[in-house]
Amino acid sequence: MRTCVERSVMPKRLFIDYERCNGCEICALHCSFAKTGTFNPSLSRIHVIGWEEKGLYVPTVCLHCGDPPCLPACPEAAMSKDRGTEIVSI
């Protein structure tokens, strides 16, 4: 007889309402602090692409694609994909 409760681990998901994004990048600051302990948007897993003349901002996150086009595009080969977890790392 087992005394612990077994739970399946739910993957974390990030839902973004693009129509509400104003390009402030606070999400990137919080992400970088949570992941690295520093407020540095360049270390964030969220990046905001903006077209200021149109007032359009789109937060983007890594999709961990099956065949990521970013890997061969990196001129320094600084990116890799873990075969076991399918995670793309920089």
N, C-alpha and C positions, 0 to 999 in steps of 0.2 A: 504494500500500500504506500502511495506517495503522499508526502505531506506538503509539497510545494505545488503551486499553481503554475502550469506551463502556459506561456503566452507566446503567440507568434509576434515577431518584431515587425511593426509597421514601418515602411520606408518613410522618411521625412519628405514632405512635399511643400513647395513654396508656391502659393497662388498669388498672382500679381494682377491688380486691376489697372491696366495700362491707361485707361481714360482718366484715372485720378492722379497719375504720376506727374509731378511738376518739376522734376529734374533736380531736387534738392540734395540727393545722394546720401540722406541720413541713413537709409537702409544699408548702404555700402559701409558707412562708418560703424554701424552696429555689428554688421557681419564681420568686419575685420577685427573688431575688439573681441567678439565672441570666439573667433578662430585663432587669433594671434596675441591677444592681450594689448594691442595697440590700436589707436584710432588712425588708420592709414588706408584710405580707399584703394590704393594700388594693391593691397594685400587681401582685398575682399573677394568673395566668391560671387558677388553681384556687381555688375557694371552697368552704368546708365549711358545709353547712346542717345544723344540729343540732336535735334534739328531745330535750333532756336528760332530761325526765321519762320518756321511753321508752328512753333509752340508744341512740338511733339517730342516726347521723351519715352524711351523704351528701356526698362530695366531688363537685363539679360542674365541668365545663369547658364552654367555648363549643362548640356543635355546628356553628356556621357554617351555620345552616339556609338552605334555599332561599328561603324567605320569612320572615325572622326577625321574630317578634312583638315583640321588644325594641326594634326601631328606632322604630316609631311610638309606643311606650309611653314613650320618653324625653322628658320635658317640656322639656329643653334642646336637643334635637336634637344631642346630643353623640356619637351613634353613626352609623356609616356602613358601607356594604358596597361593597367594591371590585368593580366589574363584571368585571374581567379575572381576578382571583384568587379571587373569591367569599369573601374574608376579611372578617369583621365586626370593625371596630375601634371602640374607645371613645376 
